[in-house]
Amino acid sequence: MPAADDLFRPTVVPDAPDTPDEGGPSDEAQPTAEGKSAAKRAPSGRVRHDEKMTVYVTADELLDIEHARLSLRRSGLSVDRGRLVREALALVIADLEQNGDDSVIVQRLMQA
């Protein structure tokens, strides 16, 4: 039986490229409190993830995620739900860091 250190060992995450992907946040993004700009904070993509977060969604929200995933697949992009959610989070966080109170997430949360 493996020891706890073997089960919970850290993994090496490759460095993100210095330039954002096409269509991603611009290099003109404002720096965050940690000194990283929104442009430098790219979603992790297809790497091993050590942290886990459970999110509960409604049946309709899950169906929307699946429709989005299938739509991307028809466009030639095969992604799983986790990657789709990580990409969406990266976009929302970059928008929040760049636009603050004028960001889409602030506006939507204020309406809720």
C-alpha positions in Angstrom: 0.0 0.0 0.0 1.4 3.4 -0.9 2.3 5.9 1.8 0.5 9.2 2.2 3.5 11.1 0.7 3.2 9.0 -2.5 -0.5 9.7 -2.8 -0.3 13.4 -2.1 3.0 14.3 -3.8 3.2 17.6 -5.6 3.4 17.5 -9.4 5.4 19.7 -11.7 3.4 22.2 -13.7 5.0 23.4 -16.9 5.5 27.2 -17.2 2.8 29.0 -19.1 3.8 30.6 -22.4 4.8 34.3 -22.1 2.2 35.4 -24.7 -1.5 34.9 -24.2 -3.4 32.7 -26.7 -5.1 34.4 -29.6 -8.4 35.8 -28.4 -7.2 35.8 -24.7 -6.7 38.8 -22.5 -4.5 41.6 -23.8 -1.1 42.5 -22.5 -2.5 45.8 -21.3 -4.2 44.2 -18.4 -3.8 45.8 -14.9 -1.6 44.0 -12.4 -3.2 42.1 -9.5 -2.4 42.4 -5.9 0.1 39.6 -6.3 1.8 41.5 -9.2 0.6 39.2 -11.9 -1.3 40.8 -14.8 -4.5 39.3 -16.0 -2.7 38.6 -19.3 -0.1 36.5 -17.5 -2.7 34.4 -15.6 -3.7 31.9 -18.2 -6.0 28.9 -17.5 -4.0 25.8 -16.7 -5.3 23.8 -19.6 -4.4 20.1 -19.8 -2.1 19.5 -16.9 -2.5 17.5 -13.7 -4.5 19.6 -11.1 -3.7 19.1 -7.4 -6.5 21.2 -6.0 -10.2 20.3 -6.1 -13.3 22.4 -5.7 -16.8 21.0 -5.7 -19.4 23.2 -7.4 -23.1 22.4 -7.3 -25.1 23.4 -10.4 -28.7 23.0 -11.4 -29.7 20.5 -14.1 -30.2 23.4 -16.5 -26.8 24.8 -15.8 -25.2 21.4 -16.4 -27.1 21.0 -19.6 -25.9 24.5 -20.7 -22.3 23.4 -20.0 -22.8 20.2 -22.0 -24.3 22.2 -24.9 -21.3 24.6 -24.8 -18.9 21.6 -24.8 -20.7 20.0 -27.7 -20.8 23.3 -29.6 -17.0 23.6 -29.2 -16.6 20.0 -30.3 -18.5 20.8 -33.5 -16.0 23.7 -34.0 -13.1 21.2 -33.7 -12.2 21.8 -30.1 -12.5 18.7 -27.9 -12.6 19.9 -24.3 -13.9 18.4 -21.1 -16.2 20.2 -18.7 -13.4 20.9 -16.3 -11.3 22.7 -18.9 -14.3 24.6 -20.1 -15.0 25.8 -16.6 -11.4 26.7 -16.0 -11.3 28.7 -19.2 -14.5 30.5 -18.3 -13.1 31.4 -14.9 -9.9 32.7 -16.4 -12.0 35.0 -18.7 -14.2 36.3 -15.8 -11.3 36.9 -13.5 -9.3 38.7 -16.1 -12.3 40.9 -16.9 -12.8 41.6 -13.2 -9.1 42.6 -12.7 -9.2 44.8 -15.8 -12.6 46.4 -15.4 -13.3 46.2 -11.7 -16.9 47.4 -11.0 -17.6 47.6 -14.7 -16.8 43.9 -15.2 -19.5 41.5 -16.4 -19.4 39.5 -13.2 -19.9 42.5 -10.9 -22.8 43.7 -13.1 -24.4 40.2 -13.1 -23.9 39.7 -9.3 -25.4 43.1 -8.6 -28.6 42.1 -10.5 -29.0 38.8 -8.6 
